[in-house]
Amino acid sequence: MDTEAGAAKAAGADQEPTLTVDELAARAGVTVRTVRFYSTRGLLPPPVIGPRRVGQYGHDHLSRLALIEELQHQGMTLAAIERYLEQLPPDLSAHDLAIHRALVATWAPDSAEEATRAELEKRAGRALAEDDIDRLAAMGVLARADAPGRYRLDPGLLRLGVELLDVPIAHETILAARTVLLEHTRSAAHALSRLFRDEVWNPYEESEPDPERVAAMRSLSAHMQPMVVQALVTAFQRSLKEELRAAFTDG
């Protein structure tokens, strides 16, 4: 990776706050040693060197770390991850990387992590008041475990939920938006599943056995979920841009 381009990208166009390597590791839920190891392998862009020669990391490093950890969770070797990351556009923002990580996460079954209050706040990168915990729970980011002071959290949603804590939007509006998304995505999933069943699976079951067709159907079944999720994300992004552009133009 190009050092100057990586450093410029790490600075970020959003004037984002910078993190030390210890803060970055705590937010990502990894060790400092892991961060440095990934850096030496070229998996992470170099930090911006700040005052007193201290390396400063940004949100793009955090998002890239989350993507690397997700790829490892899928069983990919570091060599495979290196090849995977080399294929990504070099100018991906932290937001783009977060979306990419969410798509990768669809390859694996849903999973939740359990954490103490201290571990949760380390991952969040900030202290969390009881009201913050209640809001994160209402958004489906975490749930209180049976043991006192322990929480079950969705690592993929935690960063988004923490960012929403500071968004100047009423909590009720955020929950209403979540309801809209859940209702429409469930409707889309139902319609797509029915279409797959009626137009693809049922005709396959009624057809004569064919080894090549059996292999093709197995491959399709294995790759259907990530393909559909990526198509939905792309379509939603485009539709949302069009709707926002129209809304603000009309206004």
RODREN-501895 format. One record per residue (C-alpha): x, y, z; residue in three letters. Coordinates in steps of 0.02 Angstrom, whole numbers, plus 50000, padded with zeros to 5 digits. Example, Ala and Ser with C-alpha at 12.3 -4.5 7.8 and 13.67 -1.06 7.14 Angstrom:
506154977550390ALA506844994750357SER
% end
This chain:
500005000050000MET500585017949965ASP501145025850129THR500695043850086GLU498995039050017ALA498645028450170GLY499135042450288ALA498075055150195ALA496605043250198LYS496855040150384ALA496695058750417ALA494965057950341GLY493945071250255ALA492715072250399ASP493965079550523GLN493625064350631GLU494395062850805PRO496005052950812THR496375037650917LEU497985031250993THR498445013250957VAL497825008351131ASP496145016951101GLU495995009050929LEU496334991750998ALA495064994151139ALA493725000351019ARG494034985750900ALA494094972751038GLY495844966750991VAL497564968551069THR498844981951027VAL499984967950971ARG498664962550844THR498514980250776VAL500394981550753ARG500464964250674PHE499114968750547TYR500044984950510SER501674975750474THR500734964250355ARG500024979250262GLY498234975250312LEU498044992250395LEU498595008950322PRO499925018050423PRO499355030450556PRO499555049150543VAL501075054350646ILE500505067950766GLY501325078150902PRO502745069550997ARG502835056850855ARG501265047950918VAL500315038050786GLY498495043450767GLN497165032050696TYR495455035950627GLY493765027950595HIS494375020050433ASP495645010050532HIS494265004650651LEU493134999250507SER494554990150420ARG494984980950581LEU493164975550598ALA493184969150419LEU494814959450447ILE494134951550606GLU492524946750515GLU493494938750373LEU494514928950500GLN492884923650583HIS492384916350415GLN493954905550419GLY495024915150296MET496914914650317THR497924930650329LEU498614927450155ALA496834925850087ALA496324941650181ILE497794951050105GLU497224946049930ARG495424950449974TYR495874967950036LEU496994971249886GLU495474969249774GLN494504982949864LEU494525000749793PRO495905010749879PRO494775025649919ASP493445016550021LEU492825027150166SER492505020750341ALA490655020550298HIS490975010050142ASP492054997950242LEU490694996350374ALA489414991750240ILE490644979450165HIS490914971450334ARG489034969950358ALA488894960850192LEU490304948950241VAL489444945550407ALA487934938650314THR488994923550265TRP488954917050443ALA487514912850562PRO486944926250682ASP488024927250836SER488054937550994ALA489484941451112GLU489354942951300GLU490274957051387ALA490424965351555THR490004983851576ARG491864988251569ALA492134977851411GLU490584985451332LEU491205003151366GLU492924998751296LYS492114992551136ARG491015007951130ALA492485019551160GLY491545029551291ARG490675028751458ALA488865023351446LEU487515029851562ALA486005019051606GLU484985029251484ASP486245025051347ASP486095006551390ILE484205007751381ASP484285016251210ARG485515003351142LEU484384989451207ALA482854997451125ALA483804998250960MET484184979650971GLY486054982650989VAL486184973651156LEU485174964751289ALA485484962851474ARG486084945351516ALA485444935151662ASP487004938751765ALA487054956351838PRO488194968451748GLY488354957551592ARG487654960851418TYR487374951351257ARG487824962551112LEU487834962250923ASP489614967550873PRO489034972550700GLY487754984750768LEU488704991650917LEU489675005050824ARG488125011150733LEU487105011350894GLY488435021350987VAL488505034050846GLU486615035850852LEU486715040451036LEU487435057350984ASP486315060450833VAL485145075250865PRO483595065050825ILE482265060350950ALA482425042751017HIS480635039250962GLU481095043950783THR482565031850782ILE481445017850845LEU480115022250716ALA481445021450579ALA482005004450645ARG480204998250639THR480015004150459VAL481624995350408LEU481164979150496LEU479424978750420GLU479994982050242HIS481524970750248THR480464956650317ARG479204959450178SER480594959350047ALA481364943550122ALA479674934850119HIS479344939649937ALA481094934649880LEU481014918049973SER479334914149895ARG479994918749723LEU481514907449746PHE480414893249806ARG479124894549666ASP480244898849519GLU481864889949562VAL481714876649697TRP480044868549654ASN480464866449468PRO482144859049520TYR481324846149634GLU480094841349497GLU481444839249365SER482424823549322GLU483984820949430PRO485524828749349ASP487224829049440PRO487724845549360GLU486064853549407ARG486204846849585VAL487944854749602ALA487294871149529ALA485834871649651MET486964868249799ARG488114882349746SER486644894049723LEU485934889849894SER487624893049976ALA487874909949892HIS486084916149885MET486044925550051GLN487594936550026PRO487094940049845MET485334945249893VAL485944955850039VAL487184964949927GLN485834967949796ALA484644974649930LEU485964986250004VAL486424993049832THR484604995549782ALA484185003749949PHE485665015749940GLN485145021449767ARG483315023249816SER483735032749974LEU484835045049880LYS483445048149754GLU482125050349890GLU483215062349992LEU483665072349838ARG481835073749790ALA481285078149967ALA482545092149989PHE482285098649812THR480415099749842ASP480725108350008GLY
% end
